[in-house]
Amino acid sequence: MSRLLPTPRRIQPLIASRLIPSPRRCTSTLRPRFASDTDEATVTPALTPLLATSGGRWTLASEGRALERSFRFKTFAKTWDFMTAVALQCKVENHHPEWSNAYNTAFIRWTTHDPRGLSAKDVGLAAACDAMAKAFGELELEPASCTARDLADEAAATAGDCCTPKN
């Protein structure tokens, strides 16, 4: 199995092939677009401090309908522990992110699919992620990766409707 895992010499080709995000600066000048059942006046004060434009680390994506950011930890195990903690919160809130993981980095995007847009759950879980990341020893992050965004866009587009109950 170790032959299948990337070694330091094998990581650069993975970055070039977009399997692992390369560090590039992404900025967002989007305005938030809230889900139709979300009270914008209530959610905006919680959203604003999370955004990179206000000193936070989250950026708006998907035409303002999503929040996204990357998290970096010392080891894969710490990253996985963080992702497990996030997954437990997802279960409690009955809400899930679009996310990916490569070694010691996790990329998370919060959005609501039905109704489409940002919701109070997205903003609350983004804030919870920040608190959990701090507790798990998050490291300073390199500039945001546009490639991670591209990968998440591709995965979300091909996943089908994840929020419609299956018969």
NUNU-812421 format. One record per atom (N, C-alpha, C): residue in three letters; residue number from 1; x, y, z; atom name. Coordinates in steps of 0.001 Angstrom, whole numbers, always signed. Layout:
BEGIN
[site "ALA" NUM [X Y Z] "CA"] ...
end
This chain:
BEGIN
[site "MET" 1 [+819 -1190 +0] "N"] [site "MET" 1 [+0 +0 +0] "CA"] [site "MET" 1 [+865 +1257 +0] "C"] [site "SER" 2 [+2031 +1241 +611] "N"] [site "SER" 2 [+2874 +2430 +655] "CA"] [site "SER" 2 [+3263 +2890 -746] "C"] [site "ARG" 3 [+3257 +1983 -1729] "N"] [site "ARG" 3 [+3556 +2389 -3099] "CA"] [site "ARG" 3 [+2499 +3343 -3639] "C"] [site "LEU" 4 [+1306 +3289 -3104] "N"] [site "LEU" 4 [+226 +4124 -3600] "CA"] [site "LEU" 4 [+244 +5525 -2997] "C"] [site "LEU" 5 [+898 +5686 -1858] "N"] [site "LEU" 5 [+916 +6964 -1180] "CA"] [site "LEU" 5 [+2017 +7854 -1726] "C"] [site "PRO" 6 [+1759 +9184 -1844] "N"] [site "PRO" 6 [+2784 +10062 -2374] "CA"] [site "PRO" 6 [+3940 +10236 -1402] "C"] [site "THR" 7 [+5145 +10136 -1914] "N"] [site "THR" 7 [+6341 +10437 -1150] "CA"] [site "THR" 7 [+6761 +11837 -1552] "C"] [site "PRO" 8 [+7662 +12494 -795] "N"] [site "PRO" 8 [+8055 +13855 -1156] "CA"] [site "PRO" 8 [+8464 +13996 -2625] "C"] [site "ARG" 9 [+9168 +13010 -3186] "N"] [site "ARG" 9 [+9587 +13094 -4592] "CA"] [site "ARG" 9 [+8396 +12982 -5537] "C"] [site "ARG" 10 [+7314 +12379 -5058] "N"] [site "ARG" 10 [+6169 +12146 -5929] "CA"] [site "ARG" 10 [+5076 +13201 -5752] "C"] [site "ILE" 11 [+5258 +14129 -4828] "N"] [site "ILE" 11 [+4213 +15123 -4576] "CA"] [site "ILE" 11 [+4159 +16185 -5674] "C"] [site "GLN" 12 [+5311 +16660 -6160] "N"] [site "GLN" 12 [+5303 +17712 -7177] "CA"] [site "GLN" 12 [+4483 +17339 -8406] "C"] [site "PRO" 13 [+4612 +16108 -8941] "N"] [site "PRO" 13 [+3735 +15756 -10075] "CA"] [site "PRO" 13 [+2249 +15770 -9704] "C"] [site "LEU" 14 [+1927 +15443 -8451] "N"] [site "LEU" 14 [+534 +15476 -8031] "CA"] [site "LEU" 14 [+12 +16909 -7989] "C"] [site "ILE" 15 [+871 +17834 -7547] "N"] [site "ILE" 15 [+484 +19244 -7551] "CA"] [site "ILE" 15 [+239 +19686 -8987] "C"] [site "ALA" 16 [+1174 +19328 -9877] "N"] [site "ALA" 16 [+1040 +19713 -11287] "CA"] [site "ALA" 16 [-218 +19125 -11907] "C"] [site "SER" 17 [-638 +17947 -11469] "N"] [site "SER" 17 [-1825 +17312 -12051] "CA"] [site "SER" 17 [-3119 +17728 -11350] "C"] [site "ARG" 18 [-3030 +18631 -10353] "N"] [site "ARG" 18 [-4188 +19143 -9612] "CA"] [site "ARG" 18 [-4747 +18159 -8599] "C"] [site "LEU" 19 [-4060 +17064 -8300] "N"] [site "LEU" 19 [-4546 +16161 -7263] "CA"] [site "LEU" 19 [-4294 +16738 -5882] "C"] [site "ILE" 20 [-3254 +17577 -5765] "N"] [site "ILE" 20 [-2971 +18272 -4517] "CA"] [site "ILE" 20 [-2929 +19757 -4847] "C"] [site "PRO" 21 [-3640 +20597 -4083] "N"] [site "PRO" 21 [-3675 +22017 -4391] "CA"] [site "PRO" 21 [-2308 +22670 -4310] "C"] [site "SER" 22 [-2019 +23554 -5243] "N"] [site "SER" 22 [-797 +24351 -5175] "CA"] [site "SER" 22 [-1143 +25685 -4536] "C"] [site "PRO" 23 [-214 +26264 -3777] "N"] [site "PRO" 23 [-527 +27518 -3105] "CA"] [site "PRO" 23 [-552 +28682 -4091] "C"] [site "ARG" 24 [-1700 +29314 -4218] "N"] [site "ARG" 24 [-1856 +30528 -5002] "CA"] [site "ARG" 24 [-2819 +31415 -4251] "C"] [site "ARG" 25 [-2649 +32688 -4360] "N"] [site "ARG" 25 [-3506 +33633 -3666] "CA"] [site "ARG" 25 [-4834 +33763 -4406] "C"] [site "CYS" 26 [-5931 +33586 -3679] "N"] [site "CYS" 26 [-7261 +33812 -4228] "CA"] [site "CYS" 26 [-7909 +34898 -3394] "C"] [site "THR" 27 [-8490 +35850 -4030] "N"] [site "THR" 27 [-9204 +36878 -3298] "CA"] [site "THR" 27 [-10644 +36895 -3768] "C"] [site "SER" 28 [-11495 +37373 -2922] "N"] [site "SER" 28 [-12906 +37380 -3249] "CA"] [site "SER" 28 [-13474 +38770 -3007] "C"] [site "THR" 29 [-14124 +39312 -4012] "N"] [site "THR" 29 [-14829 +40582 -3853] "CA"] [site "THR" 29 [-16329 +40351 -3981] "C"] [site "LEU" 30 [-16738 +39121 -3793] "N"] [site "LEU" 30 [-18149 +38768 -3901] "CA"] [site "LEU" 30 [-18934 +39302 -2715] "C"] [site "ARG" 31 [-20218 +39452 -2914] "N"] [site "ARG" 31 [-21124 +39797 -1825] "CA"] [site "ARG" 31 [-21862 +38529 -1430] "C"] [site "PRO" 32 [-22188 +38373 -153] "N"] [site "PRO" 32 [-22900 +37165 +262] "CA"] [site "PRO" 32 [-24286 +37083 -368] "C"] [site "ARG" 33 [-24643 +35866 -765] "N"] [site "ARG" 33 [-25983 +35587 -1290] "CA"] [site "ARG" 33 [-26587 +34527 -375] "C"] [site "PHE" 34 [-27579 +34932 +366] "N"] [site "PHE" 34 [-28158 +34076 +1397] "CA"] [site "PHE" 34 [-29276 +33202 +841] "C"] [site "ALA" 35 [-29467 +32060 +1480] "N"] [site "ALA" 35 [-30590 +31181 +1148] "CA"] [site "ALA" 35 [-31884 +31939 +1431] "C"] [site "SER" 36 [-32917 +31611 +694] "N"] [site "SER" 36 [-34175 +32361 +790] "CA"] [site "SER" 36 [-34798 +32335 +2187] "C"] [site "ASP" 37 [-34515 +31294 +2969] "N"] [site "ASP" 37 [-35106 +31209 +4306] "CA"] [site "ASP" 37 [-34168 +31715 +5411] "C"] [site "THR" 38 [-33099 +32421 +5022] "N"] [site "THR" 38 [-32121 +32925 +5989] "CA"] [site "THR" 38 [-32373 +34402 +6264] "C"] [site "ASP" 39 [-32370 +34781 +7541] "N"] [site "ASP" 39 [-32543 +36175 +7945] "CA"] [site "ASP" 39 [-31203 +36886 +7820] "C"] [site "GLU" 40 [-31039 +37616 +6736] "N"] [site "GLU" 40 [-29772 +38290 +6435] "CA"] [site "GLU" 40 [-29339 +39228 +7563] "C"] [site "ALA" 41 [-30270 +39947 +8162] "N"] [site "ALA" 41 [-29945 +40900 +9225] "CA"] [site "ALA" 41 [-29370 +40202 +10460] "C"] [site "THR" 42 [-29786 +38974 +10703] "N"] [site "THR" 42 [-29287 +38213 +11845] "CA"] [site "THR" 42 [-27948 +37551 +11542] "C"] [site "VAL" 43 [-27778 +37043 +10342] "N"] [site "VAL" 43 [-26582 +36266 +9983] "CA"] [site "VAL" 43 [-25396 +37158 +9619] "C"] [site "THR" 44 [-25629 +38303 +9009] "N"] [site "THR" 44 [-24529 +39165 +8559] "CA"] [site "THR" 44 [-23561 +39553 +9680] "C"] [site "PRO" 45 [-24037 +39939 +10874] "N"] [site "PRO" 45 [-23076 +40283 +11935] "CA"] [site "PRO" 45 [-22174 +39110 +12355] "C"] [site "ALA" 46 [-22654 +37876 +12208] "N"] [site "ALA" 46 [-21827 +36702 +12516] "CA"] [site "ALA" 46 [-20894 +36383 +11353] "C"] [site "LEU" 47 [-21323 +36668 +10132] "N"] [site "LEU" 47 [-20523 +36379 +8944] "CA"] [site "LEU" 47 [-19350 +37336 +8782] "C"] [site "THR" 48 [-19576 +38612 +8960] "N"] [site "THR" 48 [-18577 +39644 +8653] "CA"] [site "THR" 48 [-17211 +39382 +9280] "C"] [site "PRO" 49 [-17099 +39073 +10579] "N"] [site "PRO" 49 [-15756 +38866 +11148] "CA"] [site "PRO" 49 [-15052 +37599 +10652] "C"] [site "LEU" 50 [-15791 +36676 +10056] "N"] [site "LEU" 50 [-15181 +35462 +9514] "CA"] [site "LEU" 50 [-14458 +35720 +8193] "C"] [site "LEU" 51 [-14877 +36748 +7468] "N"] [site "LEU" 51 [-14376 +36992 +6122] "CA"] [site "LEU" 51 [-12983 +37606 +6112] "C"] [site "ALA" 52 [-12186 +37188 +5141] "N"] [site "ALA" 52 [-10818 +37691 +4998] "CA"] [site "ALA" 52 [-10804 +39207 +4837] "C"] [site "THR" 53 [-11820 +39762 +4220] "N"] [site "THR" 53 [-11884 +41211 +4040] "CA"] [site "THR" 53 [-12071 +41956 +5359] "C"] [site "SER" 54 [-12427 +41228 +6417] "N"] [site "SER" 54 [-12610 +41828 +7749] "CA"] [site "SER" 54 [-11625 +41264 +8769] "C"] [site "GLY" 55 [-10566 +40623 +8305] "N"] [site "GLY" 55 [-9563 +40069 +9210] "CA"] [site "GLY" 55 [-9721 +38593 +9504] "C"] [site "GLY" 56 [-10787 +37966 +9015] "N"] [site "GLY" 56 [-10978 +36528 +9201] "CA"] [site "GLY" 56 [-10209 +35753 +8139] "C"] [site "ARG" 57 [-10510 +34481 +7998] "N"] [site "ARG" 57 [-9794 +33640 +7047] "CA"] [site "ARG" 57 [-10689 +33019 +5982] "C"] [site "TRP" 58 [-11969 +33255 +6042] "N"] [site "TRP" 58 [-12903 +32665 +5087] "CA"] [site "TRP" 58 [-13107 +33607 +3909] "C"] [site "THR" 59 [-13331 +33038 +2730] "N"] [site "THR" 59 [-13668 +33833 +1552] "CA"] [site "THR" 59 [-15005 +33352 +1003] "C"] [site "LEU" 60 [-15688 +34268 +358] "N"] [site "LEU" 60 [-16936 +33910 -321] "CA"] [site "LEU" 60 [-16588 +33263 -1650] "C"] [site "ALA" 61 [-17384 +32290 -2053] "N"] [site "ALA" 61 [-17173 +31569 -3309] "CA"] [site "ALA" 61 [-18532 +31248 -3905] "C"] [site "SER" 62 [-18518 +30604 -5058] "N"] [site "SER" 62 [-19756 +30167 -5718] "CA"] [site "SER" 62 [-20767 +31313 -5810] "C"] [site "GLU" 63 [-20300 +32412 -6401] "N"] [site "GLU" 63 [-21148 +33594 -6589] "CA"] [site "GLU" 63 [-21678 +34152 -5269] "C"] [site "GLY" 64 [-20923 +33981 -4191] "N"] [site "GLY" 64 [-21324 +34495 -2885] "CA"] [site "GLY" 64 [-22216 +33567 -2098] "C"] [site "ARG" 65 [-22480 +32370 -2644] "N"] [site "ARG" 65 [-23371 +31417 -1979] "CA"] [site "ARG" 65 [-22641 +30445 -1058] "C"] [site "ALA" 66 [-21319 +30589 -922] "N"] [site "ALA" 66 [-20542 +29640 -114] "CA"] [site "ALA" 66 [-19413 +30360 +610] "C"] [site "LEU" 67 [-18987 +29749 +1708] "N"] [site "LEU" 67 [-17806 +30178 +2467] "CA"] [site "LEU" 67 [-16771 +29077 +2345] "C"] [site "GLU" 68 [-15504 +29440 +2120] "N"] [site "GLU" 68 [-14478 +28397 +2016] "CA"] [site "GLU" 68 [-13165 +28875 +2619] "C"] [site "ARG" 69 [-12380 +27875 +3044] "N"] [site "ARG" 69 [-11041 +28150 +3547] "CA"] [site "ARG" 69 [-10283 +26856 +3710] "C"] [site "SER" 70 [-8968 +26958 +3803] "N"] [site "SER" 70 [-8107 +25804 +4041] "CA"] [site "SER" 70 [-7543 +25877 +5448] "C"] [site "PHE" 71 [-7248 +24715 +6001] "N"] [site "PHE" 71 [-6682 +24577 +7346] "CA"] [site "PHE" 71 [-5440 +23710 +7225] "C"] [site "ARG" 72 [-4370 +24083 +7922] "N"] [site "ARG" 72 [-3140 +23283 +7883] "CA"] [site "ARG" 72 [-2712 +22958 +9310] "C"] [site "PHE" 73 [-2304 +21685 +9506] "N"] [site "PHE" 73 [-1892 +21200 +10816] "CA"] [site "PHE" 73 [-518 +20553 +10701] "C"] [site "LYS" 74 [+68 +20230 +11837] "N"] [site "LYS" 74 [+1424 +19690 +11844] "CA"] [site "LYS" 74 [+1517 +18324 +11176] "C"] [site "THR" 75 [+512 +17491 +11363] "N"] [site "THR" 75 [+555 +16127 +10836] "CA"] [site "THR" 75 [-784 +15747 +10211] "C"] [site "PHE" 76 [-754 +14672 +9467] "N"] [site "PHE" 76 [-1987 +14111 +8922] "CA"] [site "PHE" 76 [-2936 +13730 +10059] "C"] [site "ALA" 77 [-2387 +13125 +11122] "N"] [site "ALA" 77 [-3229 +12684 +12240] "CA"] [site "ALA" 77 [-3978 +13860 +12862] "C"] [site "LYS" 78 [-3308 +14996 +13046] "N"] [site "LYS" 78 [-3974 +16184 +13597] "CA"] [site "LYS" 78 [-5056 +16679 +12641] "C"] [site "THR" 79 [-4748 +16636 +11340] "N"] [site "THR" 79 [-5718 +17063 +10341] "CA"] [site "THR" 79 [-6942 +16161 +10383] "C"] [site "TRP" 80 [-6702 +14860 +10461] "N"] [site "TRP" 80 [-7807 +13907 +10494] "CA"] [site "TRP" 80 [-8632 +14076 +11773] "C"] [site "ASP" 81 [-7964 +14322 +12902] "N"] [site "ASP" 81 [-8686 +14572 +14156] "CA"] [site "ASP" 81 [-9594 +15800 +14011] "C"] [site "PHE" 82 [-9061 +16860 +13403] "N"] [site "PHE" 82 [-9857 +18063 +13157] "CA"] [site "PHE" 82 [-11062 +17736 +12276] "C"] [site "MET" 83 [-10835 +17003 +11199] "N"] [site "MET" 83 [-11930 +16662 +10287] "CA"] [site "MET" 83 [-12977 +15790 +10984] "C"] [site "THR" 84 [-12534 +14913 +11870] "N"] [site "THR" 84 [-13464 +14076 +12635] "CA"] [site "THR" 84 [-14320 +14942 +13552] "C"] [site "ALA" 85 [-13696 +15921 +14208] "N"] [site "ALA" 85 [-14445 +16832 +15080] "CA"] [site "ALA" 85 [-15474 +17623 +14267] "C"] [site "VAL" 86 [-15081 +18076 +13077] "N"] [site "VAL" 86 [-16018 +18789 +12208] "CA"] [site "VAL" 86 [-17160 +17857 +11810] "C"] [site "ALA" 87 [-16827 +16621 +11466] "N"] [site "ALA" 87 [-17850 +15653 +11062] "CA"] [site "ALA" 87 [-18874 +15423 +12186] "C"] [site "LEU" 88 [-18408 +15393 +13415] "N"] [site "LEU" 88 [-19334 +15222 +14541] "CA"] [site "LEU" 88 [-20284 +16412 +14654] "C"] [site "GLN" 89 [-19765 +17620 +14437] "N"] [site "GLN" 89 [-20628 +18802 +14454] "CA"] [site "GLN" 89 [-21633 +18760 +13302] "C"] [site "CYS" 90 [-21177 +18246 +12160] "N"] [site "CYS" 90 [-22081 +18096 +11005] "CA"] [site "CYS" 90 [-23252 +17197 +11358] "C"] [site "LYS" 91 [-22957 +16129 +12057] "N"] [site "LYS" 91 [-24007 +15182 +12453] "CA"] [site "LYS" 91 [-24999 +15862 +13390] "C"] [site "VAL" 92 [-24478 +16632 +14341] "N"] [site "VAL" 92 [-25333 +17336 +15297] "CA"] [site "VAL" 92 [-26231 +18341 +14575] "C"] [site "GLU" 93 [-25661 +19071 +13620] "N"] [site "GLU" 93 [-26392 +20125 +12915] "CA"] [site "GLU" 93 [-27161 +19625 +11691] "C"] [site "ASN" 94 [-26969 +18351 +11320] "N"] [site "ASN" 94 [-27586 +17789 +10124] "CA"] [site "ASN" 94 [-27265 +18643 +8895] "C"] [site "HIS" 95 [-25977 +18910 +8728] "N"] [site "HIS" 95 [-25484 +19746 +7634] "CA"] [site "HIS" 95 [-24085 +19261 +7290] "C"] [site "HIS" 96 [-23697 +19314 +6043] "N"] [site "HIS" 96 [-22377 +18810 +5664] "CA"] [site "HIS" 96 [-21646 +19800 +4767] "C"] [site "PRO" 97 [-20305 +19779 +4809] "N"] [site "PRO" 97 [-19532 +20652 +3919] "CA"] [site "PRO" 97 [-19164 +19924 +2626] "C"] [site "GLU" 98 [-18654 +20687 +1694] "N"] [site "GLU" 98 [-17909 +20136 +565] "CA"] [site "GLU" 98 [-16464 +20264 +1036] "C"] [site "TRP" 99 [-15724 +19160 +1071] "N"] [site "TRP" 99 [-14370 +19255 +1607] "CA"] [site "TRP" 99 [-13431 +18270 +967] "C"] [site "SER" 100 [-12135 +18520 +1181] "N"] [site "SER" 100 [-11099 +17618 +694] "CA"] [site "SER" 100 [-9936 +17672 +1668] "C"] [site "ASN" 101 [-9062 +16674 +1550] "N"] [site "ASN" 101 [-7910 +16563 +2435] "CA"] [site "ASN" 101 [-6713 +16056 +1648] "C"] [site "ALA" 102 [-5567 +16676 +1859] "N"] [site "ALA" 102 [-4291 +16194 +1333] "CA"] [site "ALA" 102 [-3264 +16349 +2446] "C"] [site "TYR" 103 [-2779 +15225 +2932] "N"] [site "TYR" 103 [-1827 +15131 +4035] "CA"] [site "TYR" 103 [-2224 +16012 +5216] "C"] [site "ASN" 104 [-1585 +17161 +5403] "N"] [site "ASN" 104 [-1837 +17950 +6613] "CA"] [site "ASN" 104 [-2731 +19167 +6349] "C"] [site "THR" 105 [-3454 +19152 +5253] "N"] [site "THR" 105 [-4305 +20281 +4892] "CA"] [site "THR" 105 [-5727 +19801 +4612] "C"] [site "ALA" 106 [-6674 +20545 +5120] "N"] [site "ALA" 106 [-8092 +20284 +4835] "CA"] [site "ALA" 106 [-8672 +21534 +4194] "C"] [site "PHE" 107 [-9463 +21352 +3167] "N"] [site "PHE" 107 [-10182 +22437 +2504] "CA"] [site "PHE" 107 [-11663 +22229 +2798] "C"] [site "ILE" 108 [-12323 +23286 +3272] "N"] [site "ILE" 108 [-13737 +23181 +3626] "CA"] [site "ILE" 108 [-14521 +24298 +2945] "C"] [site "ARG" 109 [-15649 +23911 +2364] "N"] [site "ARG" 109 [-16592 +24881 +1798] "CA"] [site "ARG" 109 [-17961 +24609 +2417] "C"] [site "TRP" 110 [-18542 +25670 +2983] "N"] [site "TRP" 110 [-19894 +25583 +3536] "CA"] [site "TRP" 110 [-20853 +26286 +2598] "C"] [site "THR" 111 [-21926 +25628 +2238] "N"] [site "THR" 111 [-22995 +26198 +1438] "CA"] [site "THR" 111 [-24260 +25393 +1698] "C"] [site "THR" 112 [-25383 +25988 +1422] "N"] [site "THR" 112 [-26647 +25285 +1556] "CA"] [site "THR" 112 [-27197 +25049 +155] "C"] [site "HIS" 113 [-27592 +23827 -117] "N"] [site "HIS" 113 [-28043 +23450 -1451] "CA"] [site "HIS" 113 [-29545 +23639 -1649] "C"] [site "ASP" 114 [-30320 +23538 -565] "N"] [site "ASP" 114 [-31762 +23645 -703] "CA"] [site "ASP" 114 [-32353 +24286 +555] "C"] [site "PRO" 115 [-32766 +25536 +491] "N"] [site "PRO" 115 [-32651 +26458 -625] "CA"] [site "PRO" 115 [-31205 +26937 -785] "C"] [site "ARG" 116 [-30856 +27263 -2009] "N"] [site "ARG" 116 [-29477 +27588 -2374] "CA"] [site "ARG" 116 [-29010 +28905 -1763] "C"] [site "GLY" 117 [-27779 +28902 -1230] "N"] [site "GLY" 117 [-27178 +30115 -683] "CA"] [site "GLY" 117 [-26589 +29877 +690] "C"] [site "LEU" 118 [-26102 +30948 +1296] "N"] [site "LEU" 118 [-25556 +30863 +2649] "CA"] [site "LEU" 118 [-26692 +30817 +3660] "C"] [site "SER" 119 [-26485 +30015 +4699] "N"] [site "SER" 119 [-27487 +29915 +5761] "CA"] [site "SER" 119 [-26810 +30157 +7107] "C"] [site "ALA" 120 [-27622 +30283 +8132] "N"] [site "ALA" 120 [-27090 +30437 +9489] "CA"] [site "ALA" 120 [-26238 +29223 +9871] "C"] [site "LYS" 121 [-26615 +28026 +9402] "N"] [site "LYS" 121 [-25813 +26829 +9688] "CA"] [site "LYS" 121 [-24428 +26942 +9068] "C"] [site "ASP" 122 [-24341 +27438 +7838] "N"] [site "ASP" 122 [-23047 +27589 +7176] "CA"] [site "ASP" 122 [-22138 +28514 +7981] "C"] [site "VAL" 123 [-22679 +29645 +8374] "N"] [site "VAL" 123 [-21894 +30640 +9119] "CA"] [site "VAL" 123 [-21527 +30094 +10497] "C"] [site "GLY" 124 [-22464 +29471 +11183] "N"] [site "GLY" 124 [-22189 +28904 +12505] "CA"] [site "GLY" 124 [-21151 +27799 +12457] "C"] [site "LEU" 125 [-21235 +26938 +11448] "N"] [site "LEU" 125 [-20261 +25852 +11341] "CA"] [site "LEU" 125 [-18892 +26361 +10896] "C"] [site "ALA" 126 [-18854 +27420 +10103] "N"] [site "ALA" 126 [-17566 +28031 +9753] "CA"] [site "ALA" 126 [-16890 +28577 +11013] "C"] [site "ALA" 127 [-17656 +29246 +11852] "N"] [site "ALA" 127 [-17107 +29763 +13113] "CA"] [site "ALA" 127 [-16653 +28613 +14013] "C"] [site "ALA" 128 [-17433 +27541 +14053] "N"] [site "ALA" 128 [-17050 +26366 +14846] "CA"] [site "ALA" 128 [-15750 +25757 +14317] "C"] [site "CYS" 129 [-15596 +25717 +13002] "N"] [site "CYS" 129 [-14352 +25197 +12411] "CA"] [site "CYS" 129 [-13151 +26025 +12869] "C"] [site "ASP" 130 [-13300 +27338 +12887] "N"] [site "ASP" 130 [-12207 +28195 +13346] "CA"] [site "ASP" 130 [-11812 +27862 +14783] "C"] [site "ALA" 131 [-12813 +27707 +15641] "N"] [site "ALA" 131 [-12531 +27394 +17052] "CA"] [site "ALA" 131 [-11884 +26014 +17195] "C"] [site "MET" 132 [-12401 +25027 +16453] "N"] [site "MET" 132 [-11827 +23679 +16524] "CA"] [site "MET" 132 [-10407 +23665 +15964] "C"] [site "ALA" 133 [-10174 +24393 +14884] "N"] [site "ALA" 133 [-8838 +24441 +14293] "CA"] [site "ALA" 133 [-7827 +24998 +15291] "C"] [site "LYS" 134 [-8215 +26024 +15999] "N"] [site "LYS" 134 [-7329 +26599 +17015] "CA"] [site "LYS" 134 [-7030 +25561 +18097] "C"] [site "ALA" 135 [-8064 +24852 +18538] "N"] [site "ALA" 135 [-7899 +23836 +19577] "CA"] [site "ALA" 135 [-6995 +22682 +19116] "C"] [site "PHE" 136 [-7004 +22380 +17819] "N"] [site "PHE" 136 [-6184 +21290 +17291] "CA"] [site "PHE" 136 [-4801 +21758 +16837] "C"] [site "GLY" 137 [-4480 +23024 +17079] "N"] [site "GLY" 137 [-3133 +23520 +16787] "CA"] [site "GLY" 137 [-2901 +23902 +15333] "C"] [site "GLU" 138 [-3875 +24562 +14729] "N"] [site "GLU" 138 [-3732 +24977 +13332] "CA"] [site "GLU" 138 [-2458 +25791 +13136] "C"] [site "LEU" 139 [-1766 +25514 +12042] "N"] [site "LEU" 139 [-561 +26244 +11665] "CA"] [site "LEU" 139 [-928 +27404 +10753] "C"] [site "GLU" 140 [-23 +28370 +10657] "N"] [site "GLU" 140 [-233 +29460 +9702] "CA"] [site "GLU" 140 [-335 +28866 +8319] "C"] [site "LEU" 141 [-1231 +29382 +7541] "N"] [site "LEU" 141 [-1510 +28828 +6225] "CA"] [site "LEU" 141 [-784 +29608 +5144] "C"] [site "GLU" 142 [-351 +28887 +4133] "N"] [site "GLU" 142 [+180 +29529 +2947] "CA"] [site "GLU" 142 [-982 +30216 +2254] "C"] [site "PRO" 143 [-711 +31058 +1259] "N"] [site "PRO" 143 [-1814 +31714 +552] "CA"] [site "PRO" 143 [-2840 +30697 +59] "C"] [site "ALA" 144 [-4088 +31129 +10] "N"] [site "ALA" 144 [-5203 +30259 -378] "CA"] [site "ALA" 144 [-4967 +29619 -1735] "C"] [site "SER" 145 [-5525 +28455 -1904] "N"] [site "SER" 145 [-5343 +27704 -3131] "CA"] [site "SER" 145 [-6578 +27791 -4018] "C"] [site "CYS" 146 [-6403 +28371 -5195] "N"] [site "CYS" 146 [-7500 +28395 -6163] "CA"] [site "CYS" 146 [-7756 +26999 -6692] "C"] [site "THR" 147 [-6718 +26169 -6732] "N"] [site "THR" 147 [-6872 +24818 -7242] "CA"] [site "THR" 147 [-7780 +24005 -6341] "C"] [site "ALA" 148 [-7676 +24178 -5027] "N"] [site "ALA" 148 [-8570 +23470 -4111] "CA"] [site "ALA" 148 [-10009 +23864 -4394] "C"] [site "ARG" 149 [-10231 +25124 -4675] "N"] [site "ARG" 149 [-11573 +25589 -5027] "CA"] [site "ARG" 149 [-12044 +24893 -6301] "C"] [site "ASP" 150 [-11179 +24817 -7296] "N"] [site "ASP" 150 [-11527 +24165 -8562] "CA"] [site "ASP" 150 [-11887 +22698 -8336] "C"] [site "LEU" 151 [-11105 +21999 -7503] "N"] [site "LEU" 151 [-11375 +20594 -7222] "CA"] [site "LEU" 151 [-12715 +20433 -6514] "C"] [site "ALA" 152 [-13003 +21304 -5560] "N"] [site "ALA" 152 [-14271 +21231 -4843] "CA"] [site "ALA" 152 [-15433 +21531 -5784] "C"] [site "ASP" 153 [-15248 +22507 -6680] "N"] [site "ASP" 153 [-16296 +22810 -7667] "CA"] [site "ASP" 153 [-16604 +21586 -8523] "C"] [site "GLU" 154 [-15535 +20926 -8980] "N"] [site "GLU" 154 [-15698 +19746 -9832] "CA"] [site "GLU" 154 [-16407 +18611 -9089] "C"] [site "ALA" 155 [-15991 +18385 -7836] "N"] [site "ALA" 155 [-16603 +17315 -7039] "CA"] [site "ALA" 155 [-18071 +17618 -6771] "C"] [site "ALA" 156 [-18379 +18865 -6435] "N"] [site "ALA" 156 [-19770 +19230 -6149] "CA"] [site "ALA" 156 [-20637 +19110 -7391] "C"] [site "ALA" 157 [-20082 +19462 -8543] "N"] [site "ALA" 157 [-20850 +19412 -9790] "CA"] [site "ALA" 157 [-21193 +17984 -10201] "C"] [site "THR" 158 [-20333 +17041 -9855] "N"] [site "THR" 158 [-20554 +15664 -10274] "CA"] [site "THR" 158 [-21208 +14806 -9201] "C"] [site "ALA" 159 [-21438 +15365 -8017] "N"] [site "ALA" 159 [-21975 +14583 -6903] "CA"] [site "ALA" 159 [-23480 +14380 -6979] "C"] [site "GLY" 160 [-24148 +15134 -7810] "N"] [site "GLY" 160 [-25600 +15009 -7856] "CA"] [site "GLY" 160 [-26232 +15841 -6756] "C"] [site "ASP" 161 [-27501 +15651 -6525] "N"] [site "ASP" 161 [-28219 +16416 -5513] "CA"] [site "ASP" 161 [-28109 +15695 -4175] "C"] [site "CYS" 162 [-27194 +16174 -3350] "N"] [site "CYS" 162 [-26921 +15507 -2072] "CA"] [site "CYS" 162 [-27969 +15814 -1015] "C"] [site "CYS" 163 [-28783 +16804 -1263] "N"] [site "CYS" 163 [-29717 +17243 -216] "CA"] [site "CYS" 163 [-31155 +16798 -451] "C"] [site "THR" 164 [-31385 +16020 -1479] "N"] [site "THR" 164 [-32707 +15486 -1739] "CA"] [site "THR" 164 [-32800 +14098 -1145] "C"] [site "PRO" 165 [-33787 +13855 -306] "N"] [site "PRO" 165 [-33908 +12519 +289] "CA"] [site "PRO" 165 [-34022 +11446 -788] "C"] [site "LYS" 166 [-33348 +10350 -568] "N"] [site "LYS" 166 [-33376 +9213 -1502] "CA"] [site "LYS" 166 [-34533 +8301 -1129] "C"] [site "ASN" 167 [-35198 +7724 -2106] "N"] [site "ASN" 167 [-36332 +6813 -1841] "CA"] [site "ASN" 167 [-35831 +5451 -1425] "C"] 
end
